[in-house]
């Protein structure tokens, strides 16, 4: 510490919602010191966001055991779509072949509990009853003023500050950033209730009707989240939360009859705001989650987009702290995630408009399209991949490496690489995402001989080699290749050989021999032919701060 009155940390996180907690878990898993400030003195008991999608689970699994979410929630099996009380289509979520499926229904307070317990097991605690009052940036970091609920001031010095403090973000206001957008005209009712009777056997139910839309999400056998377009009233009508009787009436009107609702935990009216900042970073201060973007809850994308903000930012802070300094890598956070934020705001807005169409001919078109389109397996798979956010990508990222493949089929640079698995020479199971954990980039050589990946890593400066993991993989049944004898001081993980899932690698675009480089968050960073062993060094030069020493 610089003095007895100033606390120090590498990253100070304002806000202990799911986004701030996810960021803390990711950074802690990469060896970065964090401090989390939360104005609330006790954890929220509201369910709020009710689903964690598969891609978010996959990324959270890099720093904790994401199976904990599955145990605490209800894995998604299917969704049903009704029109005027008649089932017209179903989406089979259980067919997803991704490790975490399509996702899990879990109340937000449970999501926060799971991550909080993980952090506590790692010695990271949340400082509750602490409000960030202001901050000033300087070349070496950020000076923050924090005040406890009993009025005691604290000073904090952080290398970086991240505002995960919601739609009314103090961090955003202090930065002076605009939050442009609009409020959607419809009013909505929300209810978390128990239900008994002939409820549909599904985790998600969409009910279209002439009087409006009703959407149901199942948390347990009897506990449900209901969201319904409120019956049209005078736009100047004062805010009024629904009663249990109101929700019971809407259920019957919109096609779910013979049901009894009871034990309401939360009844609320809300309106949809669509807003987003233009930039997610100002020097050493960042925004993530609702502090940067808010939008329609259709599709359950809000919290998940925020969690993936955190996962994108975490490894970039860690690499910058330990290796690269300020520069292109950190700056890429805003450009990459702002584009995703724009996309989410736009698509959820369009989906809300489709869900709330009032003209009968358009309602008929909506019903007919859903009935026909979801009949085909390829559209089912497209729905699964998109709603679970596996299709999120960064095709025009400023930190893209080189694609030196002669045939650029399969995955493009910036797209998510699926979780590959293989067996090493000792018969031990290995997987890509387990190797990415801790903030490592992974270089895979496919049918290139026994040293292409290792040679690529050895071409890097000694100071950065431990940020990478390398594997030379060969198709099952091919000649058994053993690690060569070498006087190299390289860590033993650079001498792993084994069998790969050949079909998965072919889908990536390595049907022939070649090399691929995967970012710590699982996106394809560079690719090339067997002789392209410099792709890791070229990528490093793309993301490093100009003037950073290239070796030591």
PyMOL commands that set and color helices and strands:
alter all, ss='L'
color gray80, all
select helices_A, chain A and resi 18-29+54-60+67-72+93-95+108-121+170-175+244-253+289-291+302-324+328-355+360-373+377-387+432-436+452-458+462-467+492-495+502-508+535-543
alter helices_A, ss='H'
color red, helices_A
select strands_A, chain A and resi 6-14+34-38+51-53+74-75+78-83+86-92+103-105+126-128+130-138+141-148+153-163+181-197+204-209+212-218+223-229+259-276+281-282+285-287+293-294+421-424+429-431+441-446+468-475+497-500+514-518+524-528
alter strands_A, ss='S'
color yellow, strands_A
deselect
rebuild
show_as cartoon
